Structures are given as C-alpha cells and as structure tokens.
Amino acid sequence: MVNSSTSLSENDRNYLREVISRALKDAVDLGASDAVASISESKGLSVSVRKNDIDTIEHTHDRSLSLVVFNGKRSGSSFTSDFSIESIKKTVEAAFYIAKHTAIDNASGLPESNLLAQEQKDFDVYHQWDKTTEEIIDIAKISECSAMGFNDKITNTDGSFIDCEESYSLISNTLGFCGDHYYSDYSLSVVPIASGKNGSMQRDFWCTNNCNPTKLLDPVVVGRVAAERALSRIDARRIPTGKYPVLFEAPVALGLIGSFAQASSGNNLYRKSSFLVDALGRKIFPDFIDIVDDPHIYGEIGSSSFDSEGVATKKRKVVSGGILEGYFLSTYTARKLDMFTTGNAGGSHNLYINSQRTLEEDSLDTMIKRMDKGLLVTELIGQGINYVTGDYSRGAFGYWVENGKIQHAVQEVTIAGNLLDMFSKIVAVGSDKITRGNKTSGSILIENMSIAGY
C-alpha cells in the first residue's frame, strides 16, 4: 500500500530492539528470574464499495509492547502502546507486581534454551501493494461491477470489500533469543444478491486472499464467480429429513480442518475441554488420510522459522495414516500435559489435509458424481460445535444431488453428527484444493450425516 509501508528501516528496527531490550533489563533489575517481551506493529487499509459508491474507507495503525515476567514459578503480564522510557518502566513494574502475587504454577516459564530457533529464514510472506487507496477502491468497484453486470437477475449487492494488512513482530527473551518477522495479508470479496420468482432473493459471495497481492484472483473473475453462485441459489427449497451422504465444498471443508486443529490445541486439551483428550496414537481418520502442519512453505502466510515464543518450528504429520500423532502445543500447555512443545505457540502454521487416494482428476464435479445422491454443502450457519463431546450441528445451505448431478438448491436445513464420527467416515478428499488463511483442503465427502429438513 503506497504511503503506509510497514517495512521498517534499519534505524527503526534498531530502535524497537532497544525498546524491547530496555523492557527486559528493567524486569531483571526489578528481580524477575526471567522475562519475554514482544512488539507488534501493523498497518491496514479496509475499503468497501456498494453499487459503485464508496461505502467505507478505514486506515489502521497499531503498535504495542507485551511483556511477561517470571518470579520463579509465578508470572505476570502487561502491555503498552507508549514506548517512552517512563511508560515501559511502569509496564514492567505492573507485570512484576502481578508476578509477586499470583499463585505458583509449575508449568510457567520460558522454553528450554535448546528449543529456541537458531536461524531465521525469509519465507517471502511479506509484500507491499504498489497501489494507491484510489486504485484499490477501483479494484473493488471492478469486482462489484463484474457481478452486477453478469446477469440481469443480479439486482443488488451487499458490497465489495478489500482488506490489506502489513505486519511486523519482534520477540526477545532473557535467554538471549531475539527474532523478528514480517508478513502481509490481502483479500478481496464481493457479495451479490440475485432476485428470483415472487420477489425472493438470494445472496452468495466469493473471495480471494494471499500474502502477495499480485496473486489475488482477477477482480472480474471474483465478481463473476460470486454472481454465478448467487444465481444458482434462486428457488432454493428444503429436503426431507433423513441420513444422507454430505459433500463439503472445499471452502467449507476448511472449517472441518479448523475444528480438528481447535480440538487438538493444548489449551483445550489440558483443560479437558476437547473430545481428543488422550487420543494420541488412536485412529481418528480413515487410514488414507494425512494431516500435515508445515511452517516452512515458501510464500504461504503461516510460514515462520519460530513460533510466538521463539521456539524453532518444523514440518510434521499430526495425522498419519489416520492415526493422531501430534497435538498443537506451546511450552505452557505442553508442561501442563507432561509433554513437549511442538512449536505451535500461536496455533497451527500451514495446515493441510491429504488423501493417499486422491487423483488429479478428482475435481468437485467428480466428487459430486461419486456421491451420486446426497447434499453438497456450500455454506454453514451458526457455531453449533461442542468441543467437549464433538457434537456438531449447523445450519446449512447447498445443493441436492441425485444421479451424480445437482438437481436444485437447498436451504433451511440442519446437518448434525459428531466430529469423531464425521472424521472416521470421510470417504474421499477432492483435488480441488483451496487455501484461505493458513489452511488448505479439497472438498471432503462424508459417508452420511443426519439432515433435518421437513
């Protein structure tokens, strides 16, 4: 983004290192046994247009220092956006005061020094967009106009949106680790509304995102795809209640991968609030399914040499041949579970699901033919997931399929099951892979689920 770069000069970076070093020194001088500090700075631009007029323009600029100090096995934290010497001193004092009065927690403390990253690589996840605000607004308008002009049944829109963010983070601790990380995130989406018979209306959307803005889809294509999806929803209706095969379109299937990651996170596991507690070594998925977390993919937004604690990251299979082989653990949650950190403080990195049976020709159309009869789900509504039990119940929109072909759009239905059962009943994963954020999946076909219709 022109005139809003987060790419810091060497002088700026040296200044931030001085700020973070001062905070750590102040903590040690007060009597802290250890401390860790992080600085984050981000600049963003969000624009929205509706019916070819500017709706909103929002510029953001945030900068803060977060500090955690340790007094033996007690800890305290505080943060500030004021980097003056006096403010930093007060921030350190506040954290240390908390650390003196909290309960002892044997899991607290910095990571073991031998686990900290020894080298820091550039994975090409930071890019500037050489566009002015006016040019970015024009791109949003192009996408909306593409949707509106696609068909005369597209009569309105909820708008076209572009979000741009450039970020920098710096982390340092009293063990001597110091690392910084640049990254960016850009997205474009458009939400057209289609009119059907008797005044009925349906909306849908399409989006594209990447850390490199030059890799975003053509805005004309985004608008056209969104329009096609909205039009296909006209005259949607309900289907009979029953048990049917369910095919999750790739963008929706990403939510299943996200649910797996959340259930496998250390925070949920040590609190006993996950259905995957004590599940390591168990077969959770069919034997042809692998799930990989790879923090070292060039050009993917989740890539980094270290996690948010400075622990070195590594590629690993969290599911191999259907068997759960790993969780997503930070130093603290690992100690709570009497395990070792996996370099996932802050969550998963680049998480993707693979099927050993997937062929190149397994497109969405092929997956629909394979399902033969059932529900293709393209949108989910609500947050009906109980991570303690794995129970799953979501409102859904999609398409009814018979004889391997889409028959009509479907609305006002609920799909229900249990995530453990759903994972075990995966029949196939399509080759129609899509990446949004740090997760990648093709469409996922599940043997059957309960569907509440009429």
C-alpha positions in Angstrom: 0.0 0.0 0.0 1.5 3.3 -1.0 2.4 5.6 1.8 1.6 3.0 4.5 4.5 0.7 4.5 5.4 -1.5 7.5 8.8 -2.3 6.0 10.9 -0.7 8.7 14.3 0.9 8.1 17.3 -0.5 9.9 17.2 2.5 12.3 13.5 1.7 13.1 14.3 -1.9 13.8 17.3 -0.9 16.0 15.0 1.4 17.9 12.5 -1.3 18.6 15.3 -3.7 19.6 16.4 -1.0 22.1 12.8 -0.7 23.4 12.5 -4.4 24.0 16.0 -4.7 25.4 15.2 -1.9 27.9 12.0 -3.7 29.0 13.8 -6.9 29.6 16.7 -5.2 31.5 14.1 -3.3 33.7 12.4 -6.6 34.5 15.7 -8.3 35.5 16.8 -5.2 37.6 13.5 -5.4 39.5 14.2 -9.0 40.4 12.5 -11.1 37.7 14.0 -14.5 37.2 13.2 -14.4 33.5 11.1 -12.3 31.1 9.9 -12.3 27.5 8.7 -9.3 25.5 7.2 -8.9 22.1 6.5 -5.9 19.9 3.8 -5.9 17.2 3.2 -3.2 14.6 0.6 -3.4 11.9 -0.9 -1.0 9.3 -4.0 -1.7 7.4 -6.5 -0.4 4.9 -10.0 -1.6 4.5 -12.3 -0.3 1.8 -15.9 -1.3 0.8 -18.0 -0.1 -2.1 -21.7 -0.7 -2.8 -23.5 0.0 -6.0 -20.4 1.7 -7.4 -20.2 4.2 -4.5 -17.6 4.2 -1.7 -19.2 2.9 1.5 -16.2 2.9 3.9 -12.5 3.6 4.0 -10.7 2.7 7.1 -7.0 3.1 7.9 -5.5 1.5 10.9 -2.1 1.7 12.6 -1.5 -0.3 15.8 1.7 -0.8 17.8 2.1 -2.4 21.2 4.6 -4.0 23.5 3.6 -7.1 25.5 5.6 -8.3 28.4 5.6 -11.4 30.6 7.8 -11.5 33.7 8.6 -14.5 35.9 9.2 -14.6 39.6 10.2 -18.2 39.9 7.1 -20.1 39.0 4.9 -17.1 39.3 4.2 -14.9 36.3 2.6 -11.6 35.4 1.9 -9.8 32.2 1.2 -6.3 31.0 1.3 -4.3 27.8 1.6 -0.7 26.5 1.4 1.2 23.3 3.5 4.0 24.7 7.2 3.3 24.1 8.5 6.1 26.3 11.1 5.2 28.9 8.7 6.1 31.8 5.8 4.1 30.3 7.9 1.0 29.7 9.2 1.2 33.3 5.6 1.4 34.6 4.6 -1.5 32.4 7.4 -3.7 33.8 6.6 -2.7 37.3 2.9 -3.7 36.8 3.8 -7.1 35.4 6.3 -7.7 38.2 3.8 -6.7 40.8 1.3 -9.2 39.4 4.0 -11.9 39.3 4.7 -11.4 43.0 1.1 -12.0 44.0 -0.2 -14.8 41.6 -0.3 -18.4 42.6 2.7 -20.7 41.8 2.2 -22.5 38.5 4.8 -25.2 37.8 4.1 -25.0 34.1 5.1 -21.3 33.8 8.4 -20.2 32.5 10.4 -19.7 29.3 11.0 -22.5 26.8 14.2 -24.6 27.2 17.0 -22.6 25.5 18.0 -25.5 23.2 14.5 -25.4 21.6 14.8 -21.8 20.5 15.3 -21.1 16.8 19.0 -20.8 15.8 18.3 -19.5 12.3 15.7 -17.3 10.8 14.7 -17.7 7.2 12.7 -15.4 4.9 9.7 -17.4 3.5 8.5 -14.5 1.3 5.4 -13.8 3.2 5.7 -10.1 3.3 4.7 -8.0 0.2 3.7 -4.4 -0.3 1.0 -3.5 -2.8 2.0 -0.7 -5.1 -1.5 0.7 -5.3 -2.9 4.0 -4.0 -6.1 4.0 -2.0 -7.9 5.2 -5.0 -6.6 2.4 -7.2 -7.6 -0.2 -4.5 -11.1 1.3 -4.4 -11.3 1.0 -8.2 -10.4 -2.7 -7.9 -13.3 -3.2 -5.5 -15.6 -1.4 -7.9 -14.4 -3.6 -10.8 -15.3 -6.7 -8.9 -18.7 -5.5 -7.9 -19.5 -4.3 -11.5 -18.4 -7.7 -12.8 -21.0 -9.3 -10.5 -23.8 -6.8 -11.2 -23.3 -7.0 -15.0 -23.2 -10.8 -15.2 -26.9 -11.3 -15.3 -30.0 -9.0 -15.1 -31.2 -11.2 -12.1 -28.3 -9.8 -10.1 -30.2 -6.8 -8.8 -28.3 -5.7 -5.8 -25.2 -6.3 -3.7 -24.1 -6.2 -0.1 -20.9 -4.7 -1.4 -17.3 -5.4 -2.5 -14.6 -5.4 0.1 -10.8 -5.2 0.1 -8.7 -5.7 3.3 -5.0 -5.0 3.3 -2.7 -5.6 6.3 1.1 -5.4 6.7 2.6 -6.5 10.0 5.9 -6.7 11.8 6.6 -8.6 15.1 9.7 -8.8 17.3 10.2 -11.1 20.2 13.0 -11.3 22.7 13.7 -13.0 26.0 16.2 -13.1 28.8 17.7 -16.4 27.4 19.2 -14.3 24.6 16.7 -15.1 21.8 15.7 -12.2 19.5 13.7 -12.7 16.3 11.6 -10.6 14.0 9.0 -11.5 11.4 7.3 -9.5 8.6 4.1 -10.7 7.0 1.2 -9.4 5.0 -2.4 -10.4 4.2 -4.7 -9.2 1.4 -8.2 -10.2 0.5 -10.9 -9.3 -2.0 -14.6 -10.4 -1.7 -17.9 -9.4 -3.3 -21.5 -10.3 -2.2 -24.1 -10.1 -4.9 -27.8 -10.5 -4.5 -29.9 -12.4 -7.0 -33.7 -12.0 -7.4 -36.0 -14.9 -8.2 -39.7 -15.5 -8.6 -42.2 -13.9 -6.4 -39.7 -11.4 -5.1 -37.4 -14.0 -3.5 -33.8 -13.0 -3.1 -30.6 -15.0 -2.5 -27.1 -13.8 -1.8 -23.7 -15.5 -2.0 -20.1 -14.4 -2.2 -16.7 -15.3 -3.4 -13.3 -14.2 -2.1 -9.6 -14.4 -2.8 -6.8 -13.9 -0.4 -3.0 -14.2 -0.3 0.0 -12.7 1.4 1.1 -11.5 -2.1 -1.4 -9.1 -3.6 -0.2 -9.9 -7.1 -1.5 -13.5 -6.6 -5.1 -12.4 -5.9 -7.6 -13.6 -8.4 -8.6 -11.2 -11.2 -11.4 -9.0 -9.7 -13.5 -9.6 -12.7 -13.3 -13.3 -12.1 -14.2 -12.9 -8.4 -17.3 -10.9 -9.3 -18.4 -13.4 -11.9 -17.9 -16.4 -9.7 -19.9 -14.7 -6.9 -22.7 -13.8 -9.3 -22.9 -17.4 -10.6 -23.1 -18.7 -7.0 -25.9 -16.2 -6.1 -27.9 -17.1 -9.2 -27.6 -20.8 -8.5 -29.3 -20.3 -5.2 -32.6 -19.0 -6.7 -35.6 -21.1 -5.9 -33.8 -23.0 -3.1 -36.0 -25.3 -1.1 -35.9 -27.8 1.8 -35.4 -31.5 1.5 -36.9 -34.4 3.5 -35.3 -35.3 6.9 -33.0 -38.3 6.7 -29.5 -39.6 6.7 -27.6 -38.8 3.5 -24.0 -38.5 2.2 -22.7 -35.0 2.6 -20.1 -33.4 0.4 -18.4 -30.3 2.0 -17.2 -27.9 -0.8 -13.5 -27.0 -0.3 -14.0 -23.6 1.4 -16.5 -25.2 3.8 -14.2 -28.2 4.4 -11.6 -25.8 5.7 -13.9 -25.4 8.7 -13.6 -29.1 9.4 -9.8 -28.8 9.4 -10.1 -25.8 11.7 -12.3 -27.8 14.1 -9.7 -30.6 14.2 -7.0 -28.0 15.0 -9.0 -26.5 17.7 -9.8 -29.8 19.3 -6.0 -30.7 19.1 -4.9 -27.4 20.7 -3.1 -27.6 24.0 -5.4 -25.0 25.7 -8.4 -27.2 25.2 -6.6 -30.4 26.0 -5.1 -29.5 29.4 -8.5 -28.0 30.4 -10.1 -31.4 29.4 -12.5 -29.5 27.1 -11.7 -31.4 23.9 -13.0 -34.7 22.6 -9.4 -35.5 21.6 -8.1 -35.7 25.2 -5.7 -38.8 25.5 -6.3 -39.5 21.8 -2.7 -39.7 20.7 -2.0 -43.0 18.9 -5.6 -43.6 18.2 -7.1 -43.9 14.7 -9.3 -40.8 14.2 -9.5 -40.7 10.4 -9.5 -43.4 7.7 -6.1 -44.9 7.0 -5.7 -43.0 3.8 -5.8 -39.6 5.5 -2.8 -37.5 6.5 -2.8 -34.0 8.0 0.4 -32.0 7.9 1.5 -28.8 9.6 4.3 -27.2 7.6 5.7 -23.9 8.7 8.3 -23.8 6.0 6.3 -23.4 2.8 7.7 -20.6 0.7 5.1 -17.9 0.1 2.4 -19.2 2.5 1.2 -16.9 5.2 1.6 -19.4 8.1 5.4 -19.9 7.4 7.9 -18.9 10.0 11.2 -20.2 11.5 9.8 -19.8 15.0 6.6 -19.6 16.9 5.3 -16.8 19.1 7.6 -18.0 21.9 10.7 -18.2 19.7 10.7 -22.0 19.6 12.0 -23.4 16.3 9.3 -24.7 14.0 9.3 -27.9 12.0 7.2 -29.7 9.5 5.3 -32.7 11.0 2.4 -35.0 10.3 -0.1 -34.5 13.0 -2.2 -37.3 11.4 -0.5 -40.1 9.6 -2.5 -43.0 8.1 -5.5 -41.8 10.0 -3.7 -42.0 13.4 -3.4 -38.9 15.5 0.3 -38.4 16.1 0.6 -34.9 17.4 -1.1 -32.0 19.1 -0.6 -28.2 18.8 1.3 -27.3 22.0 3.0 -24.3 23.4 5.6 -24.5 26.2 3.0 -23.9 28.9 0.3 -26.3 27.6 2.9 -29.0 26.9 4.1 -28.8 30.5 0.5 -28.9 31.7 0.2 -32.2 29.8 3.6 -33.5 30.8 4.7 -33.3 27.1 7.0 -31.2 25.0 6.2 -28.1 23.0 5.5 -28.7 19.3 6.5 -25.1 18.2 2.8 -24.2 18.0 2.5 -21.3 20.4 0.1 -19.2 18.5 -1.6 -22.1 16.8 -1.1 -24.1 13.6 1.1 -22.9 10.8 0.2 -24.1 7.3 -2.2 -26.9 7.9 -3.4 -29.1 5.1 -5.2 -32.5 4.6 -4.1 -35.1 2.1 -5.8 -38.3 1.0 -3.5 -41.0 -0.4 -6.3 -42.0 -2.7 -6.9 -38.5 -4.3 -6.2 -38.4 -8.0 -5.5 -35.3 -10.1 -8.9 -35.6 -11.9 -10.9 -35.7 -8.6 -12.5 -32.3 -9.2 -15.7 -31.1 -7.5 -17.7 -32.4 -10.4 -16.1 -35.8 -10.0 -16.7 -35.8 -6.2 -20.4 -34.9 -6.9 -20.7 -37.9 -9.3 -19.0 -40.1 -6.7 -21.5 -39.1 -4.0 -24.3 -39.9 -6.5 -27.1 -38.9 -4.1 -26.8 -36.5 -1.1 -26.2 -32.9 -0.1 -23.5 -30.7 -1.4 -22.8 -28.1 1.4 -21.5 -24.7 0.3 -22.3 -22.6 3.3 -22.7 -23.2 7.1 -24.6 -21.1 9.5 -24.1 -20.8 13.3 -21.5 -22.1 15.7 -23.1 -25.4 16.8 -19.9 -27.3 17.8 -19.4 -28.7 21.3 -15.6 -29.4 21.5 -16.0 -31.3 24.8 -18.2 -34.0 23.2 -17.5 -33.4 19.5 -21.3 -32.9 18.8 -21.8 -31.0 15.6 -25.0 -29.2 14.5 -25.0 -26.4 11.9 -27.5 -24.7 9.7 -26.6 -25.4 6.0 -27.1 -24.2 2.5 -26.2 -26.2 -0.5 -27.5 -28.3 -3.4 -29.4 -31.6 -3.6 -27.6 -34.2 -5.8 -29.2 -37.2 -7.5 -27.7 -39.5 -10.1 -24.4 -37.6 -9.7 -25.9 -34.3 -10.8 -27.1 -31.2 -9.0 -30.9 -31.0 -9.0 -31.7 -27.9 -7.1 -30.5 -25.5 -4.4 -31.3 -26.4 -0.7 -31.9 -24.0 2.2 -33.3 -24.2 5.7 -31.8 -27.5 6.7 -29.6 -28.5 9.6 -26.8 -31.1 9.4 -25.8 -32.9 12.5 -23.3 -35.5 13.7 -20.3 -35.9 15.9 -16.8 -34.8 14.7 -15.2 -38.1 15.6 -17.8 -40.0 13.6 -17.5 -37.5 10.8 -13.7 -37.7 10.6 -13.9 -41.5 10.6 -16.5 -41.5 7.8 -14.5 -39.5 5.3 -14.9 -41.3 2.0 -12.7 -39.0 -0.2 -10.9 -35.7 -0.4 -11.0 -33.9 -3.8 -8.1 -32.4 -5.8 -10.0 -29.1 -5.9 -7.7 -27.6 -3.1 -8.2 -24.1 -1.9 -6.1 -22.2 0.6 -7.6 -19.5 2.8 -5.5 -18.1 5.6 -3.2 -20.9 6.8 -5.4 -23.9 6.0 -5.7 -25.9 2.8 -8.3 -28.6 1.8 -10.1 -30.0 -1.1 -13.8 -30.9 -1.0 -14.5 -33.6 1.6 -17.1 -36.4 1.2 -18.6 -37.9 4.3 -20.4 -41.2 4.2 -23.6 -39.9 5.9 -24.9 -37.4 8.3 -28.3 -36.6 9.8 -30.1 -33.8 7.9 -33.2 -32.1 9.4 -35.4 -30.8 6.6 -39.2 -31.2 6.5 
